[in-house]
């Protein structure tokens, strides 16, 4: 059986000439597979808890956490508690999931 890719809900809040701000929502229990952003992205956690898995380490993302993910750094996310965050990135950035 092929496992369905679980993607968080992402919706733009503001898009400017150089920067965009996305609202990111994910449900507890979601396992978001490997993906990367084409630009550096700042994550600001508003509620919940998730484990950000990067090649060199795992990072706990909880309420109040601010974390910068480097451009093109592959990572996955294990959502522990319903998760809500703001993602700030360059307006030309895209998020690409691995197949």
Buried (B, 14 or more C-beta within 10 A) or exposed (E): EEEEEBEBEEEEEEEEEEBBBBBBBBEEEBEBBBBBBBBBBBBBBBEBBBBBBEEEEEBEBBEEBEBEBEEEBBBBBBBBBBBBBBBBBBBEBEBEEEE
